[in-house]
Amino acid sequence: MDTDRSIPQDFKERTAEEQLAVDIKYLKKNKITKKKEINQILKTCETFDVPSAQYFVEEWLFLPFEETEEGFAKTARLHDEDYLNIAQFNGIYWGSNNED
């Protein structure tokens, strides 16, 4: 299994104008078509020096697989603060392992 999480080389070889065109095409292809949403994603990429909208969306956004009530509900749980709570996990894991 390939675990290389570095930024692909082709992101580094494009000019800013070329990357912008690729980003907009990617976002529209993935049903992010409202100007406000596209601008928010592009601004975030610029602000945090993210190399592409594709990288940002695939690594950081939780988008529903299905545009149905059930699909949105499944995705919403990922935004719940208690879902996969690392502090709770650490308490359970380290609490049970410290009983030496």
C-alpha positions in Angstrom: 0.0 0.0 0.0 1.4 3.4 -1.0 1.5 5.7 2.0 3.1 8.7 0.3 1.0 11.7 1.2 3.1 14.3 -0.4 1.7 16.7 -2.9 1.8 15.3 -6.5 4.4 16.8 -8.7 1.9 18.0 -11.4 0.5 20.5 -8.9 3.8 22.2 -8.7 4.3 22.4 -12.5 1.3 24.5 -13.4 1.1 28.3 -13.6 -1.4 30.0 -11.3 -3.7 30.6 -14.2 -3.6 27.0 -15.3 -4.2 25.8 -11.8 -7.2 28.1 -11.4 -8.8 26.7 -14.6 -8.1 23.1 -13.4 -9.6 23.9 -10.0 -12.8 25.4 -11.4 -13.2 22.5 -13.8 -12.7 20.0 -10.9 -15.2 21.8 -8.6 -17.9 22.0 -11.3 -17.4 18.3 -12.2 -17.9 17.4 -8.6 -21.2 19.4 -8.3 -19.8 22.4 -6.6 -21.3 24.9 -9.0 -22.4 27.9 -7.0 -20.1 30.9 -7.4 -20.1 31.6 -3.7 -19.0 28.1 -2.9 -16.3 28.0 -5.6 -15.0 31.4 -4.4 -14.9 30.2 -0.8 -12.9 27.1 -1.7 -10.5 29.0 -3.9 -10.0 31.7 -1.2 -9.3 29.0 1.4 -6.8 27.4 -0.9 -5.1 30.7 -1.4 -5.1 31.7 2.3 -3.7 28.4 3.5 -1.4 27.8 0.5 -3.2 24.6 -0.5 -1.9 23.6 -4.0 -5.3 22.7 -5.5 -9.0 22.7 -4.9 -9.0 18.9 -5.6 -6.4 18.3 -2.9 -8.4 20.5 -0.5 -11.8 18.9 -1.2 -10.4 15.3 -1.1 -8.5 15.8 2.1 -10.5 18.2 4.1 -14.2 18.3 3.1 -16.9 15.8 4.0 -19.2 15.8 1.0 -22.2 13.4 0.9 -22.0 10.4 -1.4 -25.7 10.7 -2.2 -27.7 13.9 -2.4 -30.5 12.4 -0.3 -31.7 12.9 3.2 -29.9 9.7 4.3 -26.7 10.7 2.4 -26.6 14.1 4.2 -27.4 12.5 7.5 -24.4 10.0 7.1 -22.1 12.9 6.3 -23.4 15.1 9.1 -22.2 12.7 11.7 -18.6 13.3 10.6 -19.0 17.0 11.8 -20.3 15.9 15.2 -17.8 16.9 17.9 -18.4 13.6 19.7 -17.9 11.4 16.6 -14.4 10.0 16.7 -13.5 12.2 19.7 -9.8 11.8 20.2 -9.9 12.9 23.9 -12.5 10.2 24.6 -10.5 7.6 22.7 -7.3 8.5 24.6 -9.2 8.3 27.9 -10.4 4.8 27.1 -7.2 3.6 25.6 -4.7 5.1 28.0 -7.0 4.7 31.0 -7.3 0.9 30.5 -3.6 0.5 29.6 -2.3 2.3 32.7 -3.5 -0.3 35.1 0.0 -2.0 35.4 
